[in-house]
């Protein structure tokens, strides 16, 4: 067993235990392995251990990995901040984008999605902690943005994503995640039929599961600590 397969098993065990505490079915919680800055061979190792969905933050790195590993049948999710001038390769390569925070971005992805591919699955990113340094629309802006995105062709609005401010204590971790869940429930009551709450990372996986996450994004707990890439390419 490789260290990546052992780590994957440990993360899956954490999900199962958290789901049991929450009274949920663990199968309702998807695991997205965040492979940003990791070499393609580590992704290949994770795939050999049964992982199929991978998250990337940097456009060119993600596109290169998707092409290199095209024969493995993997599902690629773009989860980082996205510049408007870099939407085309994302629209052409990825199955999901979690980081929609403005309508212009969604409109470009919709226009650039190839006709021979299924609609691009997207989530609206919400800045639930109100941090100046974080991407995402505000809680107040989110309903209008979600409705506008849902109306675009070639996209399928699946749900909401958030990256809350780090916190060590469970109650503090759950508070911003609860705000996202409440917004998710509100939008569903208003008829948007969302099915995805993309929230929870290595440090707050349990809190996210307790608050209803349907997809957790785990990097460090699977691949180990990573080095920040040179430059600021997104």
N, C-alpha and C positions, 0 to 999 in steps of 0.2 A: 504493500500500500504506500503510495507516494504521500508526501506531506500535504499536498493539495487535496487528494482524495480523503485523507484523514480529517483535514479541516472542513471540507464539505460535509462530511458525516457529522462532525461536531455541530456545525451550523444547523443542519437539518434536525438534529436532536434538540437544539435550543428552540427551534420553531415548533416542534411537536410538543415540547413541554409548555411553552408559552400558550400555545393553542389550547392545551388541556386546562390550564389555569383559567383561560378566558371562556371556556366552554364552547370552543370553536373546533371545526374540522380542520386539521392541519393541511389537508389537500386544497383548502380554499385560499391558501397563502402561497403565492409564487415566490421563488427565489431568483433574484437577478444578481449574477456574479459580476461585480464591478472590476473590469479587467484593465482599466486605464493605466497606462505606463508599464504594463506587464507585457513581456514578450509573447509572441504568438505560441511558442511552445508551452507556456504555462496555461494558456487557454486550451490548447490541445490536451494537456493533462487533465484539466477540469472536465472537458468534454468526454474523455475516456472514462471518467468517474460518473458519467450520467448527467452532467450539467448541460443545458441547452441554451439558456438565455444569458446574454452578456451585455454589460453596460459600458459605454465608452464616453469620455468627456471631450476628446479632442478630435476634430473632424478628420484630418488626414491620417492620423494614427488609426482611428476606427475604420476608415475606408480601406486602408492597407491591410489590416488584420482580416476584415471581412473577405477581401479578395484572396488573401493567402490561404484562408481556411474555408473557402467556398464549398469544398466537397464534404464538409462535416454536417451540413444541414442545421447550422446554428441560427438563432434568432438574435438580431443585433438591435440594441436600444441606445439611442443617443440621449444622454442624461445631463450634459453640461450646458453652460451658457452658449448660445448660438448667435453669431453675427449674421446680419441680413445678407451680406455678400458671400456667405458660405453655405447657404441653404441648399443649393442644387445637389452637391454630392451627398448630402444627408437625405434628401428626398429620393435620390436614386439608389441608395444603398441600404438604409435602415428600415426596419419594420415598425419601430416605435420612436417617438420623440417625447420625452417627459418634460421638456423645459420651455413650453410655450408661455411667454409672459407678455406678449403684445400681439395685436391683430396683424400687423404688417408681416411678422414672422410666419404666422399661420397662412396668410394669403400667398406668400412666396412658396412655401412648401406645397400648398395645394396646386398652384400653377405649375410647379416643376416636378410633381410626382408623375413618373412615366405611366402611360395608359395601360401598359401590359402588366403592371403590378397592382395588387389589391390596395385599397385605401390605406393610407398611412395612419397608424394608430397614434393618437396624441393625448397628452395630459397637459392641463394648464398648471403652471407652477405658481404657487401662492407663497408669499413671504409672510409666514404665519408669526414670526417673531419680530417683524418690523425692523430688521437690521438694515442699515444703510449700505452695507457691503454685500448684501445678498441679492441675487436676482429674484424675480417673481413679482407678480402683481399683488396689490393689497387685497385683503379679504373683501373690502367694499367694492373693488373693481372687478373681482372674479366673476360674479354672476353675468354681467353684461358681456365680458370677454368670452365666457363659456358659450353663451348663446350665439355669439357671432361666429366663433370657431365651429360650432356644431352645424352651422348653416353652409359651410364651405364644401364644395365638391372635392373628392379625392382624399379627404381626411375623415377619420372616424374618431370623434371625441370619446375617449374611454373614461377619463376621470381627472383626478387632481394629484399633484405632487408637491412635496414640501421638504425643505432642509432646515429644520429648526435650529436655533442656537444651541450649542452643546450644553448639557446639564448632567450632573452626576447623580442626582437624587430622582427616584422614580416619579414622584409626584410632579416635579419640575419638568421632567421629560414628557409626561403625559399631557400637560396643559396645552401646549401649542398643537400637539397632535389631535387633541380633542376638538380644537377650533376647526381644524381641517375636516375632521369627520362630521362635525355639525354642518359645515358648509356643504359637504358631499350629500348629506341627508336632505338638506334644504333644496338643493338643485334637483335631486331625484323627485322630491315632492312636487316640484314645479315642472316635471315632465321631461327632464333631460336623459333619463335612463343611463346613468353612469354606472360602471361596474368595477372601477379601479381606483384604489387609494394607494399610491406609490409613496410610502414613507417608512422610515426605519432603516438604520444602518448598523454597523457592527456594535456600536456602543449603546444603542437604544432599541434594539430589535424587540425585546420583550415588551417595552412600553408601547411600541407601535402595534404589535399584535393585540395587546389588550384594548387598544383604541380602534381596532378594526382594519388594520392594514391588509390589503389583498396582495401586495407585492412589496417585499423588502429588498433593499439594495445593499449588498454586502461585499466589501472589497477586502479590507485588512484582515478580517477573521478567516478569509479563504486563502488569499495570496500572500499575506504578510505585509509588513510595512513597505511603503513605496517611496521612491525618490521623486521629487517634483521635476518634470521635464524642463529642459532649457527653453527659455523664451516663454511667450504667453499665447501661443496658437490655440484657437478654440474652434 
